[in-house]
Amino acid sequence: MSAPSSDADSIDALVDKLKERVAERRRAGEYPERLVEDLDAHFERIAAHRFPAYDFDVLRAKLGALDAAGAFNPDQISYATRVPGGSFIHRLLGKVVRRQTEGILAQAQRHADAVRDALWEVVAALETPAAHTHVDLVGEIEAIFEKLATYERTVGHTTAEGLARRVEALEARTVNEFDPWYSSDHFESRFRGASGDLIERYRDLAQAFEGIRGPVVDIGCGRGEFLELLLDVVGDSRGVEIDPELVRQCVERGLPVEFGEAVSWLGAVADEGIGGLSLIQVVEHLTPQGLVDFVQLAARKVRPGGRVVVETVNPQSLYTFAHAFYLDPTHKAPVHPAYLLFLFEEAGFSKVELQWRSPCPPDDRLAPVDAGSADGELVRTINANNERVNQLLFAEQDYALIATR
């Protein structure tokens, strides 16, 4: 019985070591709650399906009766017989062969003792499957142990902090994976307009930061037009841009701009460390997860009383899809104003409002029918329908969200 016992001890040692390492990782906060309990339950399921339920009390009772049968004893050999004088002859023969009989009984006794010991061991092994040596069971344990070892080799990269860094780096690469050969400045000039025109276009929106204590950060500042306005209105302002060419151009012009990606840059800022954020034509470049992460971070990083201004394409105007939106190959998806409003309200901003901006050119809209050219009721109906179509096709091309922390 020594070999199976040794194997059982080896398995117990493996399980104890596994539990010890899990406990260490759990105390360090690197394992989810109830991991030890789940592993124990998994182990029991592995073992239990190999050993069907059995009433071990019955088996123990039968083995107890076997023990009670006692030892083999030559004195218990009966010499009774129906043959006249046979008992005397039997006793006489018994005395003659007593030594041989005792030798045979001793051998039978040792065999019976060994059988009883083996049966008790079988009961113990079956009743406690975790202590039973089974090739498949050992394989399962070793597989679990190997998975733990693999985890330990990579634990430095799989902590919550390590995962966050890897995700941020991946998102930054994804955002900047488009690497055109043409000049970003030339693209901006062709499709967004000259810098002077943009400064005039956004002058009123920059006034939303009037009275806000800095720093105010312009995320995705591009060529720096809105940042210039912030420097006039707030003073303490800076820009963050992911395009290295645009960063270089801004720095050469003396603007305080640094390289960075929106979510990862904001994540490194101290909580309540900034007075405001502006994102002008930026959120449509973010992934859905990047957007919700950004809004959540903004609620933490902007101090109470601070402000966030977001301007983006208005998907409620179908005109934008035929003109502005698909001109930029880095746009990912438009953000519906109702959804953006919901995000900022859910994040805890005290006041959130929308402004509709950039109306479509009047000549592109459906013109009303002249009231003097047809029946008055018909004219009113046609003009009402035209206005519905105008709202669907030719609503303002952009909207701005202004949220106060």
ROGUVO-825513 format. One record per residue: x, y, z of N, C-alpha, C in turn; residue in one letter. Coordinates in pm, whole numbers, padded with zeros to 5 digits, always signed. Atoms other than C-alpha are relative to their C-alpha. Example, Ala and Ser with C-alpha at 12.3 -4.5 7.8 and 13.67 -1.06 7.14 Angstrom:
<nodes>
+00089-00119+00000+01230-00450+00780+00090+00120+00000A -00082-00119-00006+01367-00106+00714-00077+00109+00073S 
</nodes>
This chain:
<nodes>
+00081-00121+00000+00000+00000+00000+00085+00128+00000M -00085-00118-00014+00301+00234+00019+00000+00086-00126S -00007-00077+00123+00307+00333-00351-00121+00090-00020A +00115-00088+00015-00054+00456-00372-00002+00113+00101P -00003-00104-00102-00011+00644-00045+00096+00111-00039S -00098-00099+00045+00298+00816-00187-00057+00087-00111S +00062-00077+00109+00106+00915-00500-00105+00097+00054D +00102-00086-00058-00178+01052-00291+00064+00120+00069A -00070-00111-00065+00067+01257-00085+00051+00099-00102D -00051-00089+00105+00216+01393-00406-00111+00089-00056S +00113-00078+00050-00126+01503-00531-00042+00103+00103I +00035-00096-00106-00206+01662-00194+00098+00117+00001D -00101-00106+00002+00120+01855-00215-00023+00095-00117A +00029-00084+00115+00033+01978-00563-00119+00092+00027L +00119-00079-00028-00311+02092-00452+00031+00108+00104V -00036-00098-00103-00171+02263-00140+00082+00114-00059D -00084-00103+00061+00090+02445-00348-00083+00090-00091K +00087-00076+00087-00173+02549-00598-00085+00098+00081L +00082-00086-00084-00398+02687-00323+00083+00112+00062K -00086-00101-00060-00107+02868-00162+00030+00112-00098E -00032-00102+00100-00015+03047-00484-00123+00083-00037R +00123-00073+00027-00376+03136-00555-00028+00099+00112V +00022-00089-00114-00404+03282-00203+00092+00122-00005A -00094-00112+00011-00092+03494-00260-00046+00100-00105E +00045-00088+00108-00224+03630-00588-00130+00071+00040R +00125-00060-00042-00564+03691-00432+00024+00114+00098R -00032-00107-00095-00414+03894-00146+00057+00121-00072R -00059-00110+00078-00228+04099-00405-00103+00069-00091A +00104-00061+00082-00558+04175-00580+00008-00034-00147G -00020+00034+00141-00460+03998-00901-00096-00108-00049E +00098+00101+00038-00731+03730-00898-00140+00053+00031Y +00137-00041-00033-01107+03781-00910-00047-00065+00130P +00057+00055-00122-01318+03716-00603-00047-00144-00023E +00048+00138-00004-01403+03353-00515+00074-00091-00098R -00074+00085+00091-01134+03214-00746+00037-00132+00067L -00038+00122-00071-01014+02966-00480-00119-00094+00010V +00119+00082-00013-01369+02845-00419-00039-00063-00134E +00035+00053+00133-01430+02808-00793+00094-00113-00041D -00095+00107+00032-01110+02604-00835-00030-00125+00080L +00035+00116-00083-01209+02380-00543-00122-00071-00057D +00121+00060+00055-01553+02327-00693+00030-00072-00131A -00038+00064+00127-01399+02252-01033+00072-00132+00026H -00074+00122-00032-01163+01998-00877-00094-00110+00048F +00094+00100-00049-01447+01825-00695-00084-00057-00113E +00076+00051+00113-01643+01803-01019+00082-00098-00083R -00087+00092+00074-01344+01643-01189+00003-00136+00066I -00013+00126-00073-01317+01383-00917-00133-00072+00012A +00127+00062-00034-01683+01325-00844-00059-00080-00114A +00064+00073+00110-01788+01217-01193+00063-00136-00023H -00064+00130+00014-01544+00924-01173-00042-00096+00112R +00035+00081-00115-01680+00799-00841-00147+00021+00032F +00143-00017-00022-02058+00748-00835-00035-00009+00148P +00042-00001-00140-02249+00801-00511-00025-00142+00051A +00016+00132-00059-02251+00503-00276-00022+00016+00149Y +00024-00005-00143-02378+00433+00076+00116-00069+00071D -00120+00057-00062-02042+00386+00247-00027-00052+00141F +00032+00054-00133-02209+00321+00585-00026-00150-00007D +00027+00144+00017-02328-00014+00452+00131-00077-00015V -00127+00068+00022-01979-00103+00332+00083-00005+00127L -00075+00000-00126-01822+00003+00660-00057-00101+00099R +00062+00097-00092-02074-00209+00853+00041-00142-00036A -00039+00136+00041-01988-00515+00647+00146-00027+00034K -00141+00019-00037-01617-00459+00699+00014-00014+00151L -00003+00015-00145-01685-00417+01071-00037-00142+00042G +00037+00139-00029-01856-00755+01073+00114-00094-00033A -00116+00084+00035-01555-00904+00898+00107+00008+00108L -00097-00014-00109-01329-00763+01170-00047-00077+00123D +00053+00066-00119-01559-00900+01438+00011-00151-00007A -00014+00146+00012-01519-01248+01298+00124-00050+00073A -00116+00034-00083-01187-01239+01481+00106-00077-00074G -00116+00072+00056-00875-01439+01431-00031-00149-00013A +00010+00146+00013-00836-01801+01322+00063-00064+00125F -00046+00064-00124-00799-02028+01631-00024-00149-00010N +00020+00146+00009-00738-02406+01630-00092-00054+00109P +00089+00047-00108-00935-02432+01958-00146+00006-00042D +00138-00009+00045-01246-02340+01767-00037-00111-00098Q +00029+00111+00090-01217-02651+01548-00083-00105+00075I +00091+00096-00066-01506-02886+01632+00045-00143-00029S -00031+00144+00016-01434-03258+01697-00125-00084+00011Y +00126+00075-00014-01802-03357+01722-00021-00087-00123A +00028+00095+00108-01909-03660+01515-00110-00096+00044T +00103+00100-00031-02193-03912+01496+00055-00143+00004R -00060+00135+00000-01953-04203+01460+00042-00035+00143V -00039+00039-00137-01913-04398+01794+00153+00002+00015P -00144-00007-00026-01570-04311+01935+00074+00091-00095G -00064-00084+00101-01505-04072+01648+00059+00126+00061G -00051-00122-00060-01458-03767+01870+00137-00022+00060S -00130+00031-00060-01169-03934+02056+00107-00008-00108F -00098+00017+00109-01001-04026+01731+00034+00137-00061I -00023-00132+00057-01047-03671+01596+00091+00084+00086H -00085-00079-00090-00897-03512+01907+00144-00049-00004R -00133+00058+00004-00606-03753+01890+00073+00041-00127L -00062-00042+00125-00544-03675+01526+00030+00150+00000L -00021-00144-00008-00583-03303+01602+00129+00032+00074G -00122-00023-00074-00305-03320+01859+00123-00035-00082K -00114+00044+00081-00081-03505+01616+00036+00106-00105V -00026-00095+00112-00122-03245+01336-00018+00146+00046V +00028-00135-00048-00165-02942+01563+00098+00105-00057R -00097-00098+00047+00159-02774+01455-00024+00036-00146R +00030-00028+00141+00076-02813+01088-00127+00083-00014Q +00127-00074+00007-00280-02686+01151+00021+00147+00038T -00025-00138-00042-00153-02382+01338+00076+00078-00108E -00073-00065+00108+00087-02304+01050-00092+00043-00113G +00096-00032+00107-00193-02320+00796-00091+00115+00041I +00088-00105-00049-00419-02106+01016+00072+00135+00006L -00077-00125-00005-00142-01848+01061+00010+00063-00139A -00004-00053+00136-00105-01818+00685-00136+00058-00041Q +00134-00048+00033-00482-01784+00646-00030+00131+00073A +00022-00123-00077-00481-01522+00924+00068+00120-00065Q -00071-00110+00065-00219-01311+00750-00070+00044-00128R +00072-00033+00123-00411-01333+00425-00127+00078+00031H +00125-00068-00036-00737-01232+00594+00028+00142+00048A -00036-00133-00047-00567-00938+00768+00034+00093-00118D -00038-00079+00117-00421-00820+00438-00123+00040-00081A +00123-00029+00076-00760-00848+00268-00081+00109+00069V +00075-00101-00074-00928-00646+00546+00065+00138-00013R -00070-00128+00015-00660-00375+00529-00024+00060-00139D +00021-00049+00137-00697-00354+00154-00141+00053-00019A +00138-00045+00014-01074-00326+00177-00024+00134+00070L +00015-00128-00070-01053-00045+00434+00066+00113-00080W -00066-00101+00084-00809+00138+00207-00088+00036-00120E +00089-00024+00114-01049+00097-00085-00115+00091+00041V +00109-00084-00048-01333+00243+00122+00046+00145+00019V -00051-00135-00023-01119+00538+00226+00025+00074-00131A -00030-00062+00129-01007+00603-00133-00126+00038-00075A +00124-00028+00071-01357+00580-00277-00080+00111+00067L +00077-00100-00073-01509+00794-00004+00060+00139-00013E -00070-00129+00017-01248+01071-00055+00071-00002-00134T -00061+00011+00133-01187+01089-00431+00122+00087-00018P -00116-00088+00015-00939+01375-00389+00128-00070+00040A -00119+00072-00044-00702+01129-00221+00026-00124-00083A -00013+00120+00080-00748+00859-00482+00092+00024-00118H -00092-00014+00111-00474+00808-00737-00068-00044-00128T +00064+00029+00128-00616+00828-01086+00078+00076-00107H -00087-00061+00100-00412+00895-01398-00064+00124-00061V +00067-00115+00060-00671+01124-01556-00010+00116+00098D +00012-00104-00101-00719+01311-01230+00132+00072+00019L -00132-00063-00011-00347+01372-01195+00026+00090-00120V -00018-00082+00119-00346+01500-01551-00076+00131+00008G +00078-00122-00016-00624+01745-01473+00071+00097+00095E -00069-00085-00097-00434+01875-01170+00124+00064-00063I -00122-00053+00061-00113+01915-01366-00034+00106-00106E +00040-00100+00099-00299+02102-01642-00035+00132+00067A +00034-00122-00075-00442+02348-01389+00126+00068+00050I -00124-00054-00054-00099+02389-01233+00081+00069-00109F -00075-00058+00111+00058+02458-01572-00061+00133-00043E +00066-00125+00034-00204+02724-01649+00037+00109+00101K -00039-00097-00102-00121+02891-01318+00143+00047-00024L -00138-00038+00026+00248+02884-01404+00010+00095-00118A +00002-00090+00115+00175+03043-01740-00047+00138+00041T +00048-00129-00049-00022+03316-01565+00110+00073+00076Y -00104-00062-00081+00265+03377-01323+00111+00059-00087E -00107-00050+00088+00511+03419-01610-00040+00131-00066R +00044-00120+00069+00295+03696-01756-00075+00095+00091T +00082-00080-00091+00139+03846-01444+00038+00147-00003V -00041-00140+00007+00344+04163-01482-00068+00075-00113G +00064-00065+00114+00163+04228-01809-00151-00008+00008H +00144+00021-00002-00186+04128-01700-00067+00060+00122T +00067-00074-00106-00250+04342-01394-00090+00104-00064T +00092-00100+00055-00525+04600-01434+00076+00119-00056A -00078-00113+00047-00266+04876-01465+00073-00033-00130E -00071+00040+00122-00064+04682-01723-00093-00012-00119G +00097+00011+00109-00374+04602-01927-00043+00137-00049L +00041-00136+00040-00478+04968-01922+00105+00064-00089A -00106-00059+00083-00140+05073-02056+00003-00061-00138R -00003+00066+00130-00152+04814-02331-00118+00043-00087R +00118-00043+00076-00507+04913-02432+00017+00143-00050V -00021-00139+00041-00415+05282-02437+00098+00008-00117E -00098-00002+00109-00112+05213-02654-00061-00054-00130A +00065+00057+00118-00322+04997-02887-00097+00100-00063L +00094-00100+00052-00589+05265-02917+00075+00113-00070E -00077-00107+00062-00326+05527-02989+00050-00041-00137A -00047+00049+00130-00183+05313-03267-00115-00009-00099R +00116+00015+00089-00531+05245-03404-00045+00135-00053T +00041-00133+00042-00620+05613-03409+00094+00055-00105V -00100-00059+00086-00298+05701-03586+00052-00098-00107N -00048+00100+00094-00276+05396-03812-00004+00049-00144E +00008-00059+00133-00367+05608-04117+00118+00097-00017F -00122-00078+00017-00041+05755-04245+00010+00047-00145D +00002-00045+00140-00105+05955-04564+00130+00068-00039P -00121-00065+00050+00172+06091-04781-00021+00150-00022W +00025-00141+00024-00002+06425-04827+00009+00079+00131Y -00014-00087-00116+00029+06723-04590-00133+00018+00073S +00121-00021-00080-00222+06742-04306-00045+00145-00006S +00034-00142+00006-00204+07120-04323-00074+00032-00130D +00066-00023+00127-00297+07116-04691-00143-00057+00000H +00133+00061-00010-00588+06882-04619-00094+00090+00079F +00082-00089-00084-00717+07112-04341-00039+00125-00078E +00028-00123+00074-00688+07416-04564-00104-00023-00110S +00091+00027+00112-00873+07251-04854-00143-00024+00049R +00134+00046-00035-01165+07102-04664-00059+00064+00126F +00057-00069-00116-01198+07302-04340+00006+00151-00014R -00009-00144+00022-01092+07644-04458+00130+00058+00053G -00121-00070-00045-00817+07897-04394-00008+00024+00150A -00005-00019-00145-00703+07952-04036-00078+00123+00044S +00072-00122-00037-00840+08305-04028-00151-00020+00000G +00144+00026+00008-01184+08186-04136-00048-00084+00119D +00040+00087-00113-01192+07917-03866+00001+00078+00131L -00003-00080-00122-01093+08166-03596-00127+00082+00013I +00125-00077-00005-01390+08384-03688-00120-00091+00023E +00113+00095-00014-01619+08081-03709-00017-00045+00143R +00008+00058-00134-01533+07962-03358+00014+00103+00112Y -00022-00101-00103-01492+08293-03176-00111-00003+00106R +00111+00003-00096-01840+08271-03019+00004-00124+00088D -00004+00124-00078-01788+07911-02907+00108+00006+00107L -00107-00014-00100-01463+07999-02731-00046+00081+00120A +00050-00082-00110-01658+08249-02522-00068-00085+00108Q +00060+00089-00102-01817+07951-02343+00096-00023+00116A -00098+00019-00107-01493+07935-02139+00031+00129+00075F -00026-00126-00069-01507+08294-02027-00030-00016+00149E +00017+00013-00145-01460+08308-01649+00047-00131+00057G -00049+00130-00047-01323+07952-01629+00148+00010+00036I -00141+00000-00042-01001+07910-01433+00073-00115-00067R -00076+00101+00075-00737+07724-01634+00068-00102+00089G -00019+00005+00146-00579+07525-01753-00121-00057-00074P +00097+00057+00092-00818+07465-02040+00080-00067-00112V -00078+00080+00096-00696+07194-02279-00085-00025-00124V +00065+00025+00128-00789+07178-02647+00051-00134-00054D -00037+00134+00045-00784+06806-02735-00020-00010-00151I +00008+00008+00146-00710+06739-03102+00000+00139-00060G +00001-00143+00034-00613+07101-03153+00031+00029-00146C -00026-00022+00141-00508+07054-03518+00104+00109-00024G -00093-00109+00030-00349+07371-03652+00001+00108+00109R -00006-00090-00116-00430+07554-03326-00092+00119-00005G +00087-00117+00008-00708+07797-03432-00081+00019+00129E +00080-00014-00120-00932+07723-03134+00088+00026+00123F -00094-00024-00111-00630+07716-02901+00036+00149+00006L -00029-00144+00001-00546+08073-03010-00113+00078+00066E +00113-00066-00063-00897+08178-02911-00002-00023+00151L -00002+00031-00143-00864+08002-02574+00108+00082+00072L -00108-00079-00062-00536+08180-02505-00045+00145+00020L +00053-00136-00016-00719+08511-02558-00106+00005+00110D +00113-00003-00092-01025+08416-02350+00041-00041+00141V -00035+00058-00131-00871+08209-02066+00143+00035+00040V -00141-00021-00030-00498+08264-02090+00072-00130+00023G -00067+00126-00034-00388+07942-01924-00063-00113-00081D +00055+00101+00091-00451+07701-02212+00116-00072-00069S -00100+00077+00075-00265+07432-02403-00074-00095-00096R +00060+00089+00096-00324+07191-02689+00064-00138+00002G -00048+00138+00013-00289+06814-02741-00040-00047-00139V +00026+00041+00139-00259+06670-03093+00074-00129-00029E -00060+00129+00030-00190+06320-03226+00077-00001-00132I -00071-00007+00128-00060+06430-03567+00133+00072+00023D -00130-00062-00029+00319+06495-03529+00029+00122-00088P -00026-00113+00089+00328+06727-03831-00069+00126+00051E +00074-00114-00051+00059+06952-03685+00057+00048+00133L -00065-00039-00126+00229+06947-03344+00122+00086-00029V -00121-00074+00036+00553+07064-03506-00034+00140-00048R +00038-00130+00053+00380+07344-03692-00049+00094+00111Q +00050-00084-00111+00203+07467-03376+00115+00048+00089C -00113-00037-00085+00524+07462-03171+00085+00106-00068V -00078-00098+00073+00707+07654-03444-00066+00138+00003E +00072-00128-00009+00436+07921-03419-00008+00051+00143R -00001-00042-00139+00489+07941-03044-00120-00041+00082G +00117+00046-00074+00170+07762-02940+00038-00113+00096L -00032+00106-00097+00184+07539-02625-00074-00129-00033P +00064+00123+00048+00101+07207-02796+00094-00117+00024V -00078+00121-00019+00217+06856-02710-00066-00116-00071E +00050+00119+00068+00181+06518-02875-00075-00088+00100F +00072+00091-00088-00080+06285-02728-00132-00043-00061G +00132+00053+00040-00395+06077-02781-00100+00031+00109E +00097-00059-00091-00714+06200-02619-00018-00079+00130A +00035+00077-00119-00803+05915-02380+00122-00026+00087V -00119+00030-00080-00452+05815-02273+00059+00126+00063S -00053-00123-00057-00342+06177-02227-00084+00046+00119W +00087-00045-00108-00643+06265-02017+00008-00093+00120L -00010+00095-00111-00604+05948-01811+00118+00028+00090G -00119-00028-00081-00263+06069-01691-00012+00130+00079A +00019-00127-00071-00400+06402-01563-00053-00027+00141V +00049+00013-00137-00461+06443-01189-00149+00028+00005A +00143-00024-00016-00825+06424-01081-00025+00145+00039D +00036-00142-00020-00986+06772-01088+00121+00091-00024E -00123-00075+00024-00656+06897-01230-00011+00104-00110G +00013-00097+00108-00793+07104-01520-00134+00072+00012I +00121-00080-00008-01054+07375-01560-00096-00024-00114G +00091+00021+00112-01191+07278-01899+00064-00079-00112G -00044+00077+00117-01168+07072-02216-00080+00047-00121L +00071-00025+00126-01253+07149-02577+00040-00108-00099S -00023+00099+00106-01287+06896-02856-00077+00048-00122L +00063-00056+00119-01356+07061-03190+00021-00097-00115I -00005+00099+00108-01441+06803-03459+00098-00112+00035Q -00090+00107-00048-01271+06525-03258-00076-00128+00032V +00064+00122-00052-01526+06282-03108-00039-00097-00111V +00032+00091+00110-01617+06144-03450+00120-00084-00043E -00121+00080+00026-01259+06013-03465+00021-00109+00104H -00019+00096-00108-01296+05812-03143-00080-00127-00026L +00078+00123+00001-01406+05451-03113-00115+00014+00099T +00108-00007-00099-01732+05389-02923+00052-00013+00144P -00055+00016-00135-01531+05269-02622+00085+00121+00037Q -00081-00118-00027-01291+05560-02654-00086+00119+00040G +00088-00111-00034-01583+05803-02641-00053-00011+00143L +00054+00013-00136-01742+05661-02325+00111+00012+00104V -00113-00016-00092-01399+05639-02161+00037+00147+00016D -00037-00141-00006-01327+05999-02250-00099+00079+00087F +00099-00074-00078-01654+06131-02105+00013-00032+00149V -00018+00038-00141-01601+05934-01784+00124+00066+00060Q -00122-00065-00048-01246+06068-01753-00021+00151+00014L +00024-00145-00007-01363+06424-01825-00073+00035+00129A +00073-00026-00124-01602+06400-01530+00091-00006+00121A -00095+00011-00111-01307+06307-01307+00108+00107-00005R -00117-00088+00013-01040+06539-01443-00035+00149+00003K +00041-00141-00001-01237+06864-01481-00054+00032+00140V +00042-00036-00136-01282+07038-01147-00144+00052+00001R +00136-00053-00008-01631+07135-01024-00006+00146-00044P +00012-00134+00057-01748+07447-01204+00070+00015-00133G -00068-00003+00128-01528+07366-01503-00094-00034-00114G +00087+00013+00116-01656+07322-01855+00066-00086-00108R -00044+00078+00116-01633+07086-02153-00083+00045-00120V +00068-00039+00123-01716+07202-02506+00038-00099-00110V -00021+00097+00107-01759+06946-02783-00077+00047-00123V +00069-00027+00126-01836+07031-03145+00027-00116-00095E -00016+00112+00091-01898+06759-03400-00106+00006-00110T +00093+00007+00112-02085+06668-03718-00138-00042+00050V +00138+00030-00039-02464+06655-03686-00058-00111-00088N +00052+00108+00083-02589+06313-03807-00149+00013-00029P +00141-00023+00029-02948+06445-03801-00019+00080-00128Q +00004-00069+00129-02860+06639-04117+00063-00091-00105S -00053+00091+00102-02825+06402-04411+00093+00073-00097L -00088-00081+00085-02655+06686-04599+00147-00024+00037Y -00139+00017-00044-02341+06623-04389+00063-00126-00058T -00058+00124+00052-02300+06269-04523+00035+00013-00149F -00033-00023+00141-02297+06395-04879+00112+00100-00017A -00101-00105+00011-02045+06667-04798+00116-00022+00098H -00115-00009-00092-01832+06694-04482+00047-00133+00055A -00042+00114-00083-01835+06361-04303+00098-00093-00072F -00083+00099+00069-01687+06127-04563+00118+00062-00075Y -00121-00060+00056-01430+06380-04680+00124-00039+00079L -00113+00034-00087-01210+06282-04385+00006-00151+00019D -00007+00145-00011-01093+05919-04408+00025-00051+00142P -00025+00046-00138-01009+05913-04035-00126+00006+00087T +00126+00002-00077-01371+05964-03926-00045-00144+00021H +00047+00136-00030-01502+05653-03754-00151-00010-00006K +00147+00002+00001-01869+05725-03686-00051+00133+00054A +00059-00121-00058-02092+06027-03627-00059-00032+00137P +00054+00017-00134-02213+06079-03270-00133+00074+00008V +00133-00061-00005-02584+06143-03230-00007+00096+00120H +00005-00096-00111-02653+06454-03019-00073-00052+00123P +00073+00053-00116-02904+06271-02799+00088-00096+00080A -00089+00093-00069-02645+06004-02719+00110+00074+00075Y -00105-00076-00067-02370+06256-02640-00057+00073+00123L +00066-00064-00113-02613+06448-02418-00020-00100+00114L +00021+00106-00100-02699+06123-02238+00130-00034+00073F -00127+00036-00062-02331+06039-02177+00043+00102+00105L -00046-00103-00094-02249+06372-02014-00093+00012+00120F +00093-00002-00114-02563+06366-01802+00025-00119+00091E -00027+00119-00080-02492+06011-01688+00132+00011+00076E -00131-00014-00064-02132+06108-01606-00004+00098+00118A +00014-00086-00117-02261+06364-01355+00019+00148-00023G -00012-00143+00025-02225+06701-01528-00131+00069+00041F +00117-00065-00059-02459+06949-01362-00089+00067-00104S +00077-00068+00104-02567+07132-01678+00055-00037-00136K -00042+00041+00136-02560+07009-02039-00098+00061-00099V +00087-00060+00101-02694+07198-02339+00059-00017-00139E -00040+00017+00140-02681+07176-02719-00019+00130-00076L +00012-00112+00094-02621+07443-02982+00011-00055-00142Q -00004+00044+00140-02694+07393-03352+00082+00101-00079W -00097-00087+00066-02422+07532-03577+00013-00036-00148R -00033+00020+00142-02315+07567-03942-00124-00033-00083S +00119+00027+00083-02649+07601-04125+00040-00029-00145P -00026+00031+00141-02664+07461-04476-00020+00126-00085C +00020-00115+00089-02638+07709-04763-00147+00013-00040P +00143-00018+00032-02985+07859-04830-00038-00052-00138P +00032+00043+00136-02965+07776-05200-00015-00152-00012D +00011+00146+00004-02937+07405-05117-00131-00050+00061D +00125+00039-00063-03262+07402-04919-00117+00010-00098R +00120-00010+00082-03607+07349-05071-00066+00135+00023L +00058-00134-00011-03760+07687-05144-00151-00009+00021A +00146+00000-00020-04114+07769-05025-00072+00041-00128P +00083-00034+00116-04392+07797-05280-00058+00139+00021V +00055-00136-00005-04511+08149-05362-00149-00009+00033D +00139+00006-00044-04842+08202-05182-00098+00051-00105A +00093-00057+00099-04986+08393-05476-00015-00086-00123G +00002+00077+00123-04933+08118-05731-00091-00121+00004S +00085+00118-00009-05174+07852-05605-00098+00017+00116A +00096+00000-00110-05452+07770-05364+00071+00012+00135D -00066-00027-00127-05369+07892-05012+00022-00124+00085G -00014+00121-00082-05432+07558-04835+00106-00092-00058E -00099+00084+00067-05226+07370-05093+00140+00055+00023L -00130-00062-00022-04942+07619-05055+00050-00029+00141V -00041+00027-00139-04941+07577-04676+00044-00145+00017R -00035+00142-00011-04933+07198-04710+00135-00028-00065T -00126+00022+00071-04651+07201-04964+00116+00060+00079I -00108-00064-00075-04446+07446-04759+00030-00074+00131N -00023+00077-00123-04495+07242-04441+00079-00127-00031A -00074+00121+00039-04376+06928-04620+00143+00033-00039N -00135-00043+00036-04081+07117-04765+00085+00024+00124N -00075-00027-00122-03982+07227-04416+00041-00130+00070E -00035+00130-00059-03993+06866-04291+00119-00061-00075R -00111+00054+00079-03768+06760-04577+00127+00080+00026V -00117-00083-00030-03537+07055-04507+00063-00040+00134N -00053+00038-00131-03505+06948-04143+00073-00134-00006Q -00064+00131+00012-03417+06595-04247+00126+00008-00084L -00113-00002+00093-03185+06677-04535+00098+00115+00027L -00081-00121-00002-03059+07027-04464+00002+00068+00137F -00014-00058-00134-03049+07076-04086+00145+00049+00017A -00135-00050-00025-02743+07244-03933+00101-00114-00008E -00099+00105+00026-02429+07053-04028+00077-00043+00125Q -00074+00030-00123-02272+07065-03680-00085+00032+00121D +00060-00043-00126-02378+07086-03319+00111+00005+00104Y -00094-00010-00110-02196+07183-03004-00070-00037+00130A +00047+00033-00134-02243+07039-02657+00084+00075+00101L -00070-00076-00106-02154+07259-02359-00043-00057+00133I +00029+00068-00127-02133+07075-02029+00077+00065+00113A -00062-00061-00118-02065+07232-01691+00013-00105+00110T -00028+00100-00104-01906+07018-01423-00057+00047+00135R 
</nodes>
